[in-house]
Amino acid sequence: MSESLPRIYPAESGLLGAELRQAPEDFQVTELLPFTASGVGAHHWLVVEKRGLNTQDVANRLARCAGVAVRDVGFAGLKDRHAVTRQSFTVPATPGPDPDWASLEDDSLHFQQISRHDRKLRRGVLRGNHFQLILRATTGEHSLWDTRLQGLAQSGFPNYFGAQRFGHRNLQEAARLLSGQPMRVDRHRRGLLWSAARSALFNLVLAERVRQANWTEILPGEVVQLAGSHSIFLAEDDDLADLQVRAADWDLHPTGPLPGRGGVAPTLVAAALEASALGAGPVIAGTTDDGLHWARRLAEQGLDAARRPLRARPENLSARWEDAQTLILSFFLPAGVFATSCVEGLLGREMAEAQSLDLCVD
């Protein structure tokens, strides 16, 4: 979907470019959790550095080595295969000698820590990820890069779901499911398709907010989220001035929908804008269903509605020119924020498919 998503920098403001996929080492991701291994307990705690493998690949290897079901292997979030990534796993301990973890090590997998923990690592406990990206063959004046980097650190970027969330066929398959066509998909695959559909609807709303240049503002009837939490509330007219000040301080954020049943819904101006954006036309080419239809069908599937901030910004952002055309970026992003969207916010353009790398981690 990202081909049609509007960006915050018009072409006349200057164009930047970069090559984003020359080697896995150009994309390094380190998972950050809110806790560390307890050192004791009924689970092995394994911190893994991997390349050329995705998270499920590693989970499968760990399960086979330990002789346990892969569903019992715990991890906090998914990491891409086309990068050097570091993340933690838990594996239930079984009677007898410890598994021979060293037998799994090769060029694609290395253990950085082996310890014990008292419980399974659950999805979603991730605090965020630290990234080091090497942008090569950059184009554009260094002064423009400096200006954009300052803007990125101060004002952030639209918090789009990256194109890689949708895969090659996820949205088309989601459309078939939502239209009631018979499909044989397992529970895991079905969850991925619902996630892709919800992500697409969020992007539709955010795209319209970017077009209207109000994606950082608190509108009347906005569902507002407190920074660093999942706490949300409705913006009341009497509080708008104060809320705008708090938004400018990054204490809270305007949000967009992850449709489902229940939850806090916007009212007034914010509600009208969301309905207009979702009902503007087919979600994807070749279908007739608009976003409002998809939202209703998603609610019927029993999914709980949620909200997602419309904006994000990199924390502890640093940039260093290795040479005239090679820029090294280092930054932290909260869980669920796409590094590709961050870089596209910096460039002011979508990345070509050949350059895109799935750095969507959660």
Salt bridges, closest charged atoms under 4 A:
GLU25 OE2 - ARG51 NH1 2.10
ASP26 OD1 - ARG136 NH2 2.91
GLU31 OE2 - LYS79 NZ 3.27
GLU49 OE2 - ARG51 NH2 3.44
GLU49 OE1 - ARG86 NE 2.97
ASP57 OD2 - ARG81 NH1 2.96
ASP98 OD1 - ARG116 NH2 3.46
GLU105 OE2 - HIS110 ND1 2.86
ASP106 OD2 - ARG61 NH1 3.44
ASP118 OD1 - HIS117 NE2 3.38
ASP118 OD1 - ARG119 NH1 3.85
GLU173 OE1 - ARG189 NH2 3.17
GLU208 OE1 - ARG211 NH1 3.30
GLU222 OE1 - ARG209 NH2 2.86
ASP251 OD2 - ARG246 NE 2.69
GLU274 OE2 - ARG307 NH2 2.56
ASP289 OD2 - HIS293 NE2 3.69
GLU300 OE1 - ARG297 NH1 2.61
ASP304 OD1 - ARG261 NE 3.11
GLU344 OE1 - ARG7 NH2 3.01
GLU350 OE2 - ARG7 NE 2.95
ASP362 OD1 - ARG123 NH2 3.79
